[in-house]
């Protein structure tokens, strides 16, 4: 299971969404977390596709 990291805790403890949206530190952490999540899954997808291609090519040449 891939683990995605941000700069700080990935949990928000606030009373309302308006407070969260005004907090610059929380919003910056969520942006970094979203970017890291995208990057991790993009790399994982790329790796799995390459492994699949190698397996297919290996079977063709056997």
Buried (B, 14 or more C-beta within 10 A) or exposed (E): EEEBEBEEEEEEEEEEEEEBEEBEEBEEBBEBBEEBBEEBEEEEEEEEEEEEEEEEEEEEEE
